[in-house]
Amino acid sequence: MFNAPRPAQRYTGSTSNGFGGSFVDENPLSSSVYDDGLDPWSAAPSPSPTPAPHAAPTSVFNAVIADATVPSIYHRAYAAVDPGNTGETSVNSLSRVLSTSSLPASTIDRIVNLVSSRPRVSRLEFFVALALVALAQSGKDVSIEQVAALSSQNTLPEPTLDLQTISTVSSLAPIPRRDTNQTIRAPLPAYSSDDPWNSNPRFTGGNTVNTSFGGAIDGLPSGQPSGLAGTGLPSEWWKKEENIKISILGQQGFILNRYTVYEIQSDRRSNAVARRYSEFSFLWDVLVRRYPFRLFPALPPKRVGADEQFLEQRRRGLTRALNFVVNHPIIKEDGVLAVFLSEPSFETWRKQSAITLEEESASRRVDRIEEMTIPSDLEDKLAVVRGKISPLIEQWQRICILAERIIKRREAAAVRTPPALRRAFFPTHFTLPELSPSSTTSSLPGSSPSMTGSLSQSFLGFNISPADNQGDLARLTNTLRVVVEVNETCWRGDDCELSNGVRSGLGQFAAHTQRHSEISELRSRTLQDTTLESLKAQRDLYLATRDLFIRHDRLSLDQVERLKKRIESTSVKLDGIRAAQKENWQEEAEKLTAMIERDQTTIAAQLSRRVFIRACMWHELRVVLHNRENALLTQAVKEFAREEHEYAENVANNWESLSEAVEGMPFE
């Protein structure tokens, strides 16, 4: 009852002109894919039906400009920033030109992001940007479709620019202060030389192209590294990841409106920030809308009347999820994410800022070189991953259960369980279906036939009751000390060396059992905070991959084939009208021609989006999934081995110390 799905929200984040909006239009938290009984939290709803996709901006600027006559001011403006006539210029130079138009900074930023997502822009992209500036200056709809329509009529508008100031403007001018009311969109990442999205390859001479993918391109000399070579990430990237820690500050609000406040600390940011769960939820809404074809985990769910155990589990889940996105090579550059981690009052900032929910493909495009690095058998590779996801999720869920059992057993055998951890996580984490009969866990000693039953009285073979909260070693230590106290006085008097020697040895025994209990407690806590969280992060990675495939299947659909058929039928109709030439046939022919041009523009946009989606899936498979599922697991195993070795040495040293301490215990 407490875990019923939240009602789906319909977002209103599309642009005013209906162009470039997100393809995701449902609440991402209402479509959690933890629906197969393997959710460590609770049952959750299945994904909602696929929404109909909208139009996306075209990256085929040849089709936008076509053969239209370009006004002379376009050429003069471009020549001012590309005197060498190289065919492309920097985004910074484009911004300098656009800044002379007296348009608001938010409009200039939107135009720049519409025409290019790369550090450099081509001549055609530059021209499209100038056309958009002219539209904005005249108060018309600022969209690629509008430019294409004007281009088809050979009436590209002329912008008003002050080109005289271009040569005097320094590219290193101070960045103007950002207006808090301007539209916030995902900033364009500053890619490093080994980033697979680097779309500015270096030509090293001849026909050899040195791309960041390290792959050979068809038609080029053989002998180049395979397209699968390299990680696509900096060397030893796992050592350079940002580390986020989340702690619970406490409860706020009144009885019927109480909420938990979390403190977020980062090892790379000076100030900690306080956030509530609804603000995490808002951030995830934005990220899912902007990056539907990127890999990142779902948030842990919300629960009415949550207890301490659930809140602790959710804190850990939030920590894993946030650490994932701040270290994602693309999402980590998102503007809203940066504000979430730094702004003192995120709620106030949200009220003062307009946040665009445009899909990533609306402001980014894949150029020809990037497209050629996508393997032709990408679908086969994705099919292999699809086939492995379900069994991997099942097995990693079992690994997490077994690891938690081992940790709890070690803790229960060593120490008195602290009140904060007493019966911690049992009701929440084990509301799971019965594992399959073939599972090895079902035959483990001490395991119950069904794992869905209440564990309030029994935890996997251990009876958990108020009288049994003290671990065996703790009881042994206390009992030994009682024996020492009882035998403090020997019937023979204070000069009984045998009794005194044995009593001293028992005191040493009690001290070392207590020391062993402390070592075991510390190890149990470390296992829970490091190893277990690493295992759960691995499980979350595969759940996130399943999420990605579900989003891909729902949101990658387009209307290309339908539009092609409509263009064919419209063309036939147009030919008939032209042949008949009835009264007012020119007017009807113009309408049909405009319809065909709109459909052609939409087809070009959706074909471009197809390529972008393929590039995203290839990047997430090769760079994110492949690296994280292997490198981070290697890191976790090595860290576990090192910590267990240190733990074993401490235990051995403790008992060796006891052996030395009781060497002189008398026999007679």
C-alpha positions in Angstrom: 0.0 0.0 0.0 2.8 2.4 0.9 4.6 1.7 -2.3 1.9 2.5 -4.8 3.1 4.1 -7.9 3.0 7.9 -8.1 0.6 9.4 -10.6 2.3 10.2 -13.9 2.9 13.8 -14.6 2.6 15.5 -17.9 5.4 17.9 -18.5 5.2 21.3 -20.1 8.8 21.8 -20.9 8.6 21.9 -24.7 9.6 25.1 -26.4 7.1 27.7 -27.3 7.4 26.9 -31.0 6.9 23.2 -30.5 10.4 22.5 -31.8 13.1 20.6 -30.2 11.0 19.3 -27.3 11.8 16.1 -25.4 10.7 12.8 -26.6 10.0 11.6 -23.1 6.7 12.8 -21.7 6.0 10.7 -18.6 7.2 10.9 -15.1 10.4 8.7 -15.1 9.8 7.6 -11.5 6.4 6.2 -12.4 8.0 3.9 -14.9 10.5 2.1 -12.8 11.5 -1.2 -14.2 11.9 -2.8 -10.8 8.9 -4.9 -11.7 10.1 -8.5 -11.8 10.4 -9.3 -8.1 14.0 -8.5 -7.9 13.5 -5.0 -6.6 15.2 -4.7 -3.2 12.6 -2.0 -2.3 9.1 -2.9 -3.3 6.8 -3.6 -6.2 6.7 -0.8 -8.8 4.6 -0.1 -11.9 5.6 -1.1 -15.4 6.5 1.4 -18.1 3.8 3.4 -19.6 3.0 3.1 -23.3 5.3 4.8 -25.8 4.5 8.4 -26.4 4.3 9.6 -30.0 7.6 11.3 -30.9 7.7 14.9 -32.0 9.9 16.6 -34.5 13.6 17.1 -33.8 15.9 19.6 -35.3 17.7 18.6 -38.4 21.5 18.3 -38.6 21.4 18.1 -42.4 22.1 21.8 -42.9 22.5 21.3 -46.6 18.8 20.5 -46.7 18.0 23.6 -44.6 20.0 26.1 -46.8 19.6 24.1 -50.0 20.3 26.3 -53.0 19.0 29.5 -51.6 20.8 32.8 -52.3 22.7 33.8 -49.1 22.7 37.5 -48.4 26.1 39.3 -48.5 26.1 40.1 -44.8 26.3 36.3 -44.1 29.5 36.1 -46.1 31.0 39.2 -44.6 30.2 38.0 -41.1 31.8 34.6 -41.7 34.8 36.1 -43.4 35.4 38.2 -40.2 35.9 35.1 -38.1 37.4 32.7 -40.7 39.8 34.9 -42.7 41.7 31.8 -43.8 38.6 30.3 -45.4 39.0 26.9 -43.7 35.3 26.1 -43.9 34.7 26.1 -40.2 35.1 28.4 -37.2 34.8 28.1 -33.4 31.6 28.3 -31.4 33.3 31.2 -29.5 33.7 33.1 -32.8 30.1 32.4 -33.7 29.0 33.7 -30.2 31.1 36.9 -30.7 29.2 37.6 -34.0 25.8 36.9 -32.5 26.6 39.1 -29.5 26.7 42.1 -31.9 23.0 41.5 -32.7 21.8 43.1 -29.4 19.7 39.9 -28.7 19.3 38.6 -25.1 22.0 36.2 -24.0 19.5 33.4 -23.5 18.4 33.7 -27.2 22.0 33.7 -28.4 22.7 30.6 -26.3 19.7 28.9 -27.7 20.7 29.6 -31.2 24.2 28.4 -30.8 23.0 25.2 -29.2 20.5 24.7 -32.0 23.0 24.8 -34.8 25.9 22.9 -33.2 26.9 20.8 -30.3 30.6 20.7 -31.3 33.4 23.1 -30.3 33.5 24.3 -34.0 30.8 25.1 -36.5 30.7 24.8 -40.3 29.9 27.5 -42.7 26.4 26.2 -43.3 25.8 26.0 -39.5 27.1 29.6 -39.2 24.6 30.8 -41.9 21.7 29.0 -40.2 22.6 30.8 -37.0 22.5 34.1 -38.7 19.1 33.3 -40.2 17.9 32.4 -36.7 19.2 35.8 -35.4 17.3 37.6 -38.1 14.1 35.8 -37.1 14.6 36.6 -33.5 15.3 40.3 -34.3 12.0 40.5 -36.2 10.1 38.7 -33.5 9.3 35.6 -35.5 9.5 31.9 -34.6 13.1 30.9 -34.0 13.3 27.4 -35.4 15.2 25.4 -38.0 11.9 24.6 -39.8 11.3 28.4 -40.2 14.7 28.8 -41.7 14.2 25.9 -44.1 10.8 27.3 -45.2 12.4 30.7 -45.9 15.3 29.1 -47.7 12.9 27.1 -49.9 11.4 30.5 -50.9 14.9 32.0 -51.5 14.1 34.7 -48.9 16.7 34.2 -46.2 16.3 37.2 -43.8 19.2 39.6 -43.2 20.3 40.1 -39.5 21.4 43.4 -38.1 25.0 43.0 -36.9 27.7 45.4 -35.9 30.6 43.7 -37.7 33.0 46.6 -37.1 33.4 45.5 -33.5 34.3 41.9 -34.3 38.0 42.5 -34.8 38.3 44.4 -31.6 36.6 41.9 -29.4 38.9 39.6 -27.4 38.0 35.9 -27.3 39.2 36.0 -23.7 36.7 38.6 -22.6 35.2 38.0 -19.1 32.1 35.8 -19.1 29.1 37.9 -18.4 27.1 37.2 -15.2 24.3 34.8 -15.9 20.8 36.0 -15.4 19.0 33.8 -12.9 15.9 33.9 -15.0 17.4 32.7 -18.2 16.8 29.3 -19.7 19.1 26.6 -18.3 20.1 23.9 -20.7 22.7 21.2 -20.6 26.1 22.8 -21.4 28.2 21.4 -24.2 30.8 19.2 -22.6 34.5 20.1 -22.9 35.8 16.9 -24.2 39.3 15.7 -23.6 41.5 14.2 -26.3 40.6 10.7 -25.4 36.9 11.3 -25.2 35.0 9.2 -27.8 32.7 12.1 -28.5 35.5 14.3 -29.7 34.3 15.3 -33.2 37.3 17.3 -34.2 39.8 14.6 -35.3 43.4 15.4 -36.1 44.6 14.7 -39.6 48.1 13.4 -39.3 48.9 13.4 -43.0 48.0 11.3 -46.0 44.7 9.4 -45.7 45.2 8.4 -42.1 42.6 9.8 -39.7 43.4 9.8 -36.0 40.0 9.7 -34.3 39.3 9.5 -30.7 37.6 6.1 -31.2 40.9 4.8 -32.5 39.1 3.0 -35.3 39.7 2.5 -39.0 37.4 4.2 -41.4 36.2 2.4 -44.5 38.2 3.3 -47.6 41.3 4.3 -45.5 44.5 2.4 -45.3 44.3 -0.8 -43.2 46.4 -1.4 -40.1 44.5 1.1 -38.0 43.4 0.1 -34.5 40.1 -1.6 -34.2 37.0 0.5 -33.4 36.8 -1.5 -30.2 40.2 -0.4 -29.0 40.7 1.8 -26.0 38.3 2.6 -23.2 37.2 6.0 -24.4 38.0 7.3 -20.9 41.2 8.8 -19.4 43.9 6.5 -18.1 43.1 5.1 -14.7 39.8 6.9 -14.7 38.5 4.8 -11.8 41.0 6.6 -9.5 39.8 10.0 -10.6 36.1 9.7 -10.0 34.3 12.2 -7.9 33.1 10.8 -4.5 29.7 11.9 -3.2 28.7 11.2 0.4 25.1 11.6 1.6 24.1 11.7 5.2 20.7 12.2 6.9 20.4 15.6 8.6 17.0 14.8 10.2 13.3 15.4 9.8 11.6 18.7 9.1 8.0 19.8 8.7 4.8 19.1 10.6 3.4 15.7 11.5 1.4 15.3 8.3 4.0 16.9 6.1 7.3 15.7 7.5 10.2 15.0 5.2 13.8 13.9 5.4 16.6 16.3 4.7 19.9 14.9 3.3 23.3 16.5 3.3 25.4 16.1 0.2 29.1 16.4 0.4 31.6 16.0 -2.5 35.4 15.7 -2.3 35.6 18.2 -5.2 33.2 20.9 -3.9 33.9 23.1 -1.0 30.3 23.5 0.4 27.9 20.9 1.4 24.2 21.3 0.4 21.0 20.1 2.0 18.4 18.5 -0.2 15.1 16.7 0.3 13.9 13.7 -1.7 11.5 15.7 -3.9 14.5 17.7 -5.2 16.3 14.5 -6.1 13.1 13.4 -7.9 13.0 16.7 -9.8 16.7 16.3 -10.9 16.0 12.8 -12.2 12.9 14.1 -14.0 15.2 16.5 -15.9 17.9 14.0 -16.6 15.6 11.4 -17.9 13.9 14.0 -20.2 17.3 15.3 -21.4 19.2 12.0 -21.7 16.7 9.2 -22.5 19.4 7.2 -24.3 22.0 7.5 -21.6 22.8 5.0 -18.9 22.1 5.9 -15.3 20.2 4.2 -12.5 16.7 4.9 -11.2 16.1 6.6 -7.9 15.1 4.5 -4.9 11.3 4.9 -4.4 9.4 7.0 -1.8 7.4 5.4 0.9 4.7 6.9 3.2 5.5 6.4 6.9 9.0 5.1 6.2 10.9 3.7 9.1 14.6 4.2 10.0 15.6 1.1 8.1 14.0 2.2 4.9 15.4 5.7 5.2 18.9 4.2 5.6 18.5 2.0 2.6 17.2 4.9 0.6 20.2 7.1 1.7 22.5 4.4 0.4 20.6 4.1 -2.8 20.6 7.9 -3.4 24.4 7.9 -2.8 25.0 5.2 -5.4 22.7 6.9 -7.9 24.2 10.3 -7.5 27.8 9.0 -7.6 26.9 7.3 -10.9 25.6 10.4 -12.7 28.4 12.8 -11.4 30.9 10.4 -13.0 29.0 9.7 -16.3 31.2 11.2 -19.1 28.3 13.1 -20.6 25.7 13.7 -17.8 28.3 15.0 -15.4 28.5 18.2 -17.5 24.8 18.9 -17.1 24.0 22.5 -15.9 21.1 21.5 -13.6 23.2 18.8 -12.0 25.9 21.3 -11.3 23.4 23.7 -9.7 21.9 20.8 -7.7 25.3 20.1 -6.1 26.3 23.7 -5.4 23.2 26.0 -5.0 22.4 26.6 -1.3 18.6 26.7 -2.0 17.7 24.5 -4.9 14.0 25.2 -4.4 14.5 28.9 -4.7 16.7 28.5 -7.8 14.0 26.4 -9.5 11.4 29.1 -9.0 13.6 31.7 -10.5 14.9 29.7 -13.5 13.3 28.4 -16.6 14.7 25.0 -17.3 14.5 23.5 -20.7 13.6 19.8 -21.0 14.8 19.4 -24.6 16.1 16.0 -25.5 19.9 15.8 -26.0 19.4 15.2 -29.7 17.8 18.6 -30.1 21.1 20.5 -29.6 23.7 17.9 -30.6 24.4 16.1 -33.8 26.7 13.4 -35.0 29.0 14.3 -37.8 30.1 12.0 -40.6 33.3 10.8 -38.9 31.5 10.0 -35.7 28.8 8.2 -37.6 31.4 6.1 -39.4 32.9 5.0 -36.0 29.6 3.3 -35.1 30.0 -0.4 -35.9 27.7 -1.9 -38.6 26.9 -4.8 -36.3 25.8 -2.5 -33.4 22.4 -4.2 -33.2 24.0 -7.6 -32.8 26.2 -6.3 -30.0 23.2 -4.8 -28.3 21.3 -8.1 -28.7 24.1 -9.9 -26.9 23.8 -7.5 -24.0 20.0 -7.7 -24.0 20.3 -11.5 -23.7 22.6 -11.3 -20.7 20.8 -8.6 -18.7 18.1 -10.6 -17.0 20.3 -13.5 -15.8 22.9 -11.0 -14.7 20.3 -9.0 -12.6 19.1 -12.2 -11.0 22.6 -13.5 -10.1 23.8 -10.1 -8.8 20.7 -9.8 -6.7 21.5 -13.2 -5.2 25.1 -12.1 -4.7 23.9 -9.0 -2.8 21.6 -11.1 -0.6 24.3 -13.7 0.2 26.9 -11.0 0.9 24.5 -9.2 3.3 23.8 -12.5 5.0 27.5 -13.2 5.5 28.1 -9.7 6.8 25.2 -9.9 9.2 26.2 -13.3 10.5 29.8 -12.1 11.1 28.4 -9.0 12.9 25.9 -11.1 14.9 28.6 -13.5 16.0 31.0 -10.8 17.1 29.3 -7.9 18.8 26.2 -6.6 20.5 24.2 -5.1 17.7 23.9 -1.4 18.2 20.3 0.0 18.5 20.8 1.9 15.2 21.5 -1.3 13.3 19.3 -3.7 15.3 17.2 -5.7 12.8 18.3 -3.2 10.2 17.2 -3.7 6.6 15.5 -7.0 7.2 11.8 -6.1 6.4 12.8 -3.8 3.6 15.6 -5.6 1.8 14.1 -9.1 1.9 10.6 -8.5 0.5 11.6 -10.6 -2.4 10.0 -13.6 -4.2 11.2 -17.1 -3.4 14.3 -17.9 -5.3 14.2 -20.6 -7.8 14.5 -24.2 -6.5 17.7 -24.6 -8.5 19.3 -21.7 -6.8 22.2 -22.6 -4.5 20.8 -20.2 -1.9 17.8 -22.4 -1.3 20.0 -25.2 -0.1 22.2 -23.2 2.1 22.1 -24.2 5.8 19.9 -22.0 7.8 17.9 -20.6 4.9 14.1 -20.7 5.0 12.0 -22.2 2.2 10.6 -18.8 1.3 12.3 -15.4 1.5 9.0 -13.5 1.4 8.0 -14.3 4.9 8.4 -12.0 7.9 12.0 -11.9 9.1 11.1 -10.0 12.3 11.6 -13.1 14.4 14.2 -14.9 12.3 17.0 -13.8 10.1 18.2 -16.6 7.7 18.6 -19.2 10.4 19.4 -16.8 13.3 16.7 -16.1 15.9 16.5 -12.3 16.4 14.9 -11.5 19.7 15.5 -8.9 22.4 17.2 -11.5 24.6 19.6 -12.5 21.8 20.9 -9.1 20.7 24.3 -9.8 22.2 26.8 -11.6 20.1 28.6 -14.8 21.1 32.0 -13.1 21.5 30.5 -10.2 23.6 28.8 -12.8 25.8 32.0 -14.8 26.1 34.0 -11.6 27.0 31.5 -10.7 29.7 31.3 -14.2 31.1 35.1 -14.4 31.4 35.2 -11.1 33.3 32.6 -12.4 35.7 34.7 -15.5 36.3 37.7 -13.2 37.0 35.6 -11.2 39.5 34.3 -14.3 41.3 37.7 -15.8 41.6 39.3 -12.5 42.8 39.8 -13.9 46.3 41.3 -17.4 46.6 40.5 -19.5 49.6 44.2 -19.8 50.2 44.6 -16.1 50.5 46.5 -13.5 48.5 49.6 -15.6 48.2 48.0 -18.2 45.9 50.2 -17.9 42.8 48.3 -20.5 40.9 44.9 -18.8 41.3 46.3 -15.3 40.7 48.2 -16.5 37.6 45.1 -18.2 36.1 43.0 -15.2 36.9 45.4 -12.9 35.2 45.5 -15.2 32.1 41.7 -15.2 32.0 41.8 -11.4 32.1 44.1 -11.4 29.1 41.8 -13.8 27.4 38.8 -11.5 28.0 40.7 -8.5 26.8 41.7 -10.2 23.6 38.2 -11.6 22.9 37.0 -8.1 23.3 39.7 -6.9 20.9 38.7 -9.5 18.4 35.1 -8.4 18.7 36.1 -4.8 18.0 38.1 -5.9 14.9 35.2 -8.0 13.6 32.7 -5.1 14.2 35.0 -2.7 12.3 35.3 -5.2 9.5 31.6 -5.8 9.3 30.9 -2.1 9.1 33.6 -1.7 6.4 32.2 -4.6 4.4 28.7 -3.0 4.6 30.0 0.4 3.5 32.4 -0.7 0.8 32.1 -4.2 -0.5 28.3 -4.5 -0.2 27.7 -1.1 -1.8 30.1 -2.0 -4.6 28.1 -5.2 -5.2 24.8 -3.3 -5.2 26.3 -0.7 -7.6 27.1 -3.6 -10.0 23.5 -4.8 -9.7 22.2 -1.2 -10.2 24.3 -0.9 -13.3 22.5 -3.9 -14.9 19.1 -2.6 -13.8 20.0 0.7 -15.4 21.0 -1.1 -18.6 17.6 -2.7 -18.6 16.0 0.7 -18.1 18.0 2.0 -21.0 16.8 -0.7 -23.4 13.2 -0.2 -22.3 13.5 3.6 -23.0 15.2 2.9 -26.3 12.4 0.5 -27.4 9.7 3.1 -26.4 11.3 6.3 -27.5 13.3 5.5 -30.6 10.3 5.1 -32.8 9.7 7.6 -35.6 7.4 8.4 -38.5 9.9 8.3 -41.4 8.1 5.5 -43.4 4.7 7.0 -42.9 6.0 10.4 -44.0 7.6 9.0 -47.0 4.3 7.4 -48.1 2.5 10.7 -47.5 5.1 12.6 -49.6 4.5 10.1 -52.4 0.8 10.5 -52.3 1.0 14.3 -52.0 3.4 14.4 -55.0 1.0 12.4 -57.1 -1.8 14.8 -56.1 0.5 17.8 -56.9 1.3 16.4 -60.3 -2.4 15.9 -61.1 -3.2 19.5 -60.1 -0.4 20.9 -62.2 -1.5 18.8 -65.2 -5.2 19.8 -64.9 -4.5 23.5 -64.1 -8.0 24.2 -62.9 -9.0 27.5 -61.4 -6.8 28.6 -58.5 -4.6 25.6 -59.0 -1.5 27.6 -58.2 -2.7 28.3 -54.7 -3.4 24.6 -54.1 -0.1 23.6 -55.6 1.8 25.9 -53.2 0.0 24.4 -50.2 0.9 20.9 -51.3 4.5 22.0 -52.0 4.8 23.5 -48.6 3.4 20.3 -47.1 6.0 18.2 -48.9 8.8 20.4 -47.8 7.7 20.2 -44.1 7.6 16.4 -44.4 11.0 16.3 -46.0 12.4 18.5 -43.2 10.8 16.3 -40.6 12.2 13.1 -42.3 15.7 14.6 -42.3 15.4 15.5 -38.6 14.2 12.0 -37.7 16.8 10.3 -39.8 19.4 12.5 -38.0 17.9 11.5 -34.7 18.2 7.8 -35.7 21.9 8.3 -36.1 22.2 10.2 -32.8 20.4 7.3 -31.0 22.8 4.8 -32.5 25.8 6.9 -31.5 24.4 7.2 -27.9 23.8 3.4 -27.6 27.3 2.7 -28.9 28.8 5.2 -26.5 26.9 3.8 -23.5 27.8 0.2 -24.5 31.4 0.7 -25.2 32.4 3.5 -22.8 30.0 3.4 -19.9 28.7 -0.2 -19.5 31.8 -2.1 -20.6 34.2 0.0 -18.5 32.1 0.2 -15.3 31.0 -3.5 -15.2 34.7 -4.6 -15.5 37.0 -1.9 -14.1 34.8 -1.2 -11.0 34.4 -4.9 -10.3 38.2 -5.4 -10.5 38.6 -2.4 -8.1 36.0 -3.9 -5.7 37.6 -7.4 -5.7 41.1 -6.1 -5.1 40.0 -3.8 -2.4 38.1 -6.7 -0.7 41.2 -8.9 -0.9 43.4 -6.2 0.6 40.9 -5.5 3.4 40.4 -9.1 4.2 44.2 -9.6 4.3 44.5 -6.7 6.7 41.6 -8.1 8.8 43.2 -11.6 8.9 46.6 -10.1 9.9 44.9 -8.1 12.7 43.1 -11.2 13.9 46.3 -13.3 13.8 48.2 -10.6 15.6 45.5 -10.4 18.3 45.6 -14.1 19.0 49.4 -14.2 18.7 49.5 -11.4 21.3 47.2 -13.5 23.5 49.4 -16.5 23.1 52.4 -14.4 24.3 50.4 -12.9 27.2 49.3 -16.3 28.6 52.6 -18.0 28.0 53.3 -17.7 31.8 49.9 -19.0 33.0 50.8 -21.5 35.7 49.8 -25.2 35.7 50.6 -25.8 39.3 
